[in-house]
């Protein structure tokens, strides 16, 4: 049986066969993003690690979850990530969502803890955008509902397509109802994979020239070049 509690590692292979992290790879409760000064600035020094195997740390996690569920986070993205980390650690330490909710008390329901623990389980690349305020934490909750590579694609489509939280929720629900992601996004006017880039004039000139000579779309050349670069 697969253990689906927060913190488990799961990768998927993309179309080119590379292993792509679609879940968290660092330990549960570790402040990887919250402790990154390039993201959190001076607040990185205040980052708290929640250790699900340490009773005192687990007590701190329970208190943080209780405060978080009570609405103390406001619109503070970093505090929300801290709350998500506390939710994940509390679930791991207590062994279930129900036990975690009972331990936290207050307004912390099973549903609340499950949703935010899943946010903590998102890959680092997505959590970083949440911390930077590029992806709303409430949108991240819905991105986290989607499994595998689709969650990464939905995260980037959220950025590039300026999707609202309501849009993300709708797309996530459609995908979980077996609608292909590209179709679900198309229903909201988004073409999966479309990204606006700004090139230097010389690169733009050469790209257009080569595409014209080869008789291909410039996007095909960019895709081929990036696939080689990202291998």
C-alpha positions in Angstrom: 0.0 0.0 0.0 1.2 3.5 -0.9 1.6 5.9 2.0 -0.1 9.1 0.8 0.7 11.3 3.8 2.4 14.6 3.2 6.2 14.4 2.6 6.2 11.3 0.5 8.3 11.7 -2.7 6.8 11.0 -6.0 8.3 11.8 -9.4 6.8 11.5 -12.9 8.6 11.2 -16.2 8.0 13.9 -18.7 7.5 13.3 -22.5 11.2 13.2 -23.0 11.7 10.6 -20.4 13.4 12.8 -17.8 12.5 12.4 -14.1 10.5 15.4 -13.1 9.8 16.2 -9.4 6.1 16.7 -9.0 6.0 16.4 -5.2 8.2 17.8 -2.4 11.6 16.2 -2.2 12.9 17.9 1.0 11.9 16.6 4.5 8.5 17.4 5.9 8.5 20.7 7.9 11.9 21.9 6.6 11.9 25.6 5.8 13.5 25.2 2.4 11.7 28.2 0.9 10.9 30.1 4.0 14.6 29.9 5.0 15.9 31.1 1.6 17.1 34.7 1.9 16.7 35.2 -1.8 13.0 34.7 -1.4 12.2 35.6 2.2 14.9 38.3 2.8 15.7 39.0 6.4 12.6 37.0 7.4 14.5 33.8 6.4 16.2 34.0 9.8 12.8 33.6 11.5 12.0 30.4 9.6 10.8 27.7 11.8 11.4 24.0 11.1 8.7 21.5 12.3 10.0 18.1 13.2 7.2 15.5 13.3 9.4 13.3 15.4 10.1 15.8 18.1 7.4 16.3 20.8 8.2 19.9 21.5 8.3 20.8 17.8 5.1 18.9 17.2 3.4 21.0 19.9 4.6 24.2 18.2 3.2 22.8 14.9 -0.2 22.2 16.6 -0.3 25.8 18.0 0.7 27.2 14.6 -2.0 25.2 12.8 -4.6 26.4 15.4 -3.6 30.1 14.8 -3.5 29.6 11.0 -6.9 28.0 11.0 -8.2 30.9 13.1 -7.2 33.4 10.4 -4.1 34.9 11.9 -2.2 34.7 8.6 -3.9 37.6 6.9 -2.4 37.9 3.4 1.1 36.9 4.5 2.3 34.3 1.9 5.3 33.3 4.0 3.1 32.8 7.1 0.7 30.7 5.0 3.6 28.5 3.9 4.6 28.2 7.5 1.1 27.1 8.4 1.1 24.6 5.5 4.4 23.2 6.9 2.9 22.9 10.3 -0.1 21.1 8.9 2.1 18.6 7.1 4.3 18.0 10.1 1.3 17.6 12.4 -0.3 15.0 10.1 3.0 13.1 9.9 3.5 13.2 13.6 -0.1 12.3 14.6 -0.5 9.7 11.8 -3.7 11.0 10.2 -5.6 14.1 9.2 -8.3 13.4 11.8 -5.8 13.0 14.7 -4.0 16.2 13.5 -7.2 18.2 13.6 -8.0 16.9 17.0 -4.6 17.8 18.3 -4.7 21.3 16.8 -8.3 22.1 17.9 -9.9 25.4 17.3 -11.0 26.0 13.7 -8.6 23.4 12.3 -10.8 20.9 10.5 -9.7 17.8 8.7 -10.5 19.5 5.3 -8.4 22.6 6.2 -5.4 20.6 7.3 -5.6 18.2 4.3 -5.7 21.2 1.8 -2.8 23.0 3.3 -0.6 19.9 3.9 -1.0 19.3 0.2 0.4 22.8 -0.5 3.4 21.9 1.6 3.8 18.8 -0.5 4.1 20.8 -3.8 7.5 20.8 -5.5 10.0 23.5 -4.6 9.6 25.3 -7.9 6.0 25.9 -7.2 6.3 26.8 -3.5 8.9 29.4 -4.4 6.3 31.2 -6.6 3.8 31.1 -3.8 6.4 32.7 -1.4 7.1 35.4 -4.0 3.4 36.2 -4.3 3.3 35.2 -7.9 0.9 32.3 -7.2 -1.8 33.0 -4.6 -1.7 30.4 -1.7 -5.4 29.9 -2.2 -4.7 29.0 -5.9 -1.9 26.7 -4.7 -4.4 24.7 -2.7 -6.2 23.8 -6.0 -3.0 23.2 -7.9 -2.1 20.7 -5.2 -5.3 18.8 -5.8 -4.0 17.7 -9.2 -1.5 14.8 -9.4 1.6 14.2 -11.4 3.0 16.4 -14.1 -0.4 18.1 -14.6 0.1 20.0 -11.3 3.4 21.5 -12.6 1.7 22.4 -16.0 -1.2 23.9 -14.2 1.1 26.0 -11.9 2.9 27.5 -14.9 -0.3 28.0 -16.8 -1.6 29.9 -13.8 1.3 32.3 -14.1 1.4 32.7 -17.8 -2.4 32.8 -18.3 -3.1 35.1 -15.3 -5.7 32.6 -14.1 -7.8 33.6 -11.1 -8.2 31.4 -8.1 -11.7 30.6 -9.4 -10.2 29.6 -12.7 -7.6 27.3 -11.1 -10.3 25.7 -9.0 -12.4 25.0 -12.1 -9.5 23.6 -14.1 -8.3 21.4 -11.2 -11.9 20.0 -10.8 -12.1 19.3 -14.5 -8.8 17.5 -14.5 -9.8 15.4 -11.6 -13.0 14.5 -13.5 -10.7 13.1 -16.3 -10.7 16.1 -18.6 -7.3 16.5 -20.3 -5.5 19.5 -18.9 -5.0 21.1 -22.3 -8.8 20.9 -22.9 -9.6 22.2 -19.4 -7.3 25.2 -19.9 -8.6 25.8 -23.4 -12.1 26.2 -21.9 -10.6 29.2 -20.0 -8.9 30.6 -23.1 -5.5 29.3 -22.3 -3.2 27.4 -24.7 -1.0 25.0 -22.8 2.6 25.7 -23.4 2.1 29.3 -24.8 4.7 31.6 -23.2 5.6 35.2 -24.2 9.4 35.6 -24.4 11.5 38.7 -25.0 14.6 38.0 -27.0 17.6 40.2 -27.8 17.2 41.8 -31.3 20.1 39.7 -32.6 18.7 36.4 -31.3 15.2 37.4 -32.6 16.7 38.1 -36.0 18.6 34.8 -36.2 15.6 32.8 -34.9 13.3 34.2 -37.5 15.8 33.8 -40.3 16.5 30.1 -39.4 12.8 29.4 -39.0 12.1 30.9 -42.4 14.9 29.0 -44.1 13.9 25.7 -42.5 10.2 26.3 -43.1 9.2 25.7 -39.4 7.5 27.7 -36.7 9.9 29.6 -34.5 8.4 27.9 -31.5 9.6 24.5 -32.8 13.2 25.7 -32.9 13.0 27.2 -29.5 11.5 24.0 -28.1 14.3 21.9 -29.7 17.0 24.2 -28.3 15.5 24.2 -24.8 15.0 20.5 -24.7 18.8 20.0 -25.4 19.7 22.7 -22.9 17.5 21.3 -20.1 18.6 17.7 -20.5 
